[in-house]
Amino acid sequence: MYLLDFQEIDPTAKPDAKTLFDLAKLSFGVVAGAGALVALVVAYRRQRVDEDEPAAPEPLRLQSPKDVA
């Protein structure tokens, strides 16, 4: 297949340590980016829900003279 001048990969070739390390760095970067994207979406949705539904007011607590002293 010579689409865009891409040649076949030799199946008998073994990648060296630098190539494997670069592949590991790339995969960790992709996973970290996906995790950051999920965290941003969750924070955005939490903010939208908090703005749409106002928090219920706290119940009125009456203080007795014992609590004041």
Summary of the structure (lengths in Angstrom):
residues: 69
radius of gyration: 28.8
end to end distance: 87.2
largest distance: 88.9
contacts: 89
relative contact order: 0.05
helix: 62%
strand: 0%
